[in-house]
Amino acid sequence: MLAPGPLFSVARAFTQDEFDRFAAVSGDDNPIHVDPGFSARTRFGRTVAHGMLLYTVLWGELQRRVPGARQIAQNLMFPAPTFAGETMRFDATVTRCDGRSAAIAFRIARAADGEVVCSADAEVAFAEGAP
């Protein structure tokens, strides 16, 4: 049974190729994600990850642990950029679980300095007979 407390913590670094492939799949080819020349002239100085690319890692990790969970609500914030090649920590904590649904707090932070690049809360419903 899923219970309140830590659910997972994993490390991951993205490559520019992953930014480019996510842009192709999602249709979001904003140059801030895929054009190093353009991005060099922005306040970030280089390409940044798509916010939803980051969230797909969180969602994939959740699905590995709670197969069939359905997201019924989410709240996302991206206060800082994620760059290719930097290791990020993807963490999830169950804050409430009643057997039919759960509230989960997600956090993605830069491993090098702990700066939060994504904070999220999600409400998930479970498939029949889970978790």
Number of C-alpha atoms within 10 A of each C-alpha: 9 16 15 15 13 13 19 15 15 13 13 14 15 17 13 18 11 15 20 18 14 19 19 12 9 12 9 13 17 11 14 20 22 25 16 16 13 14 17 13 11 12 7 14 14 20 24 21 22 23 15 13 15 19 19 11 15 21 16 12 19 18 13 10 13 18 14 16 22 15 15 10 11 13 11 15 13 16 11 14 17 26 22 17 11 13 16 24 18 22 19 22 18 20 16 16 18 12 14 14 20 21 20 23 20 23 21 26 20 22 16 10 8 11 14 19 19 21 17 17 19 17 20 21 20 17 14 9 7 15 19
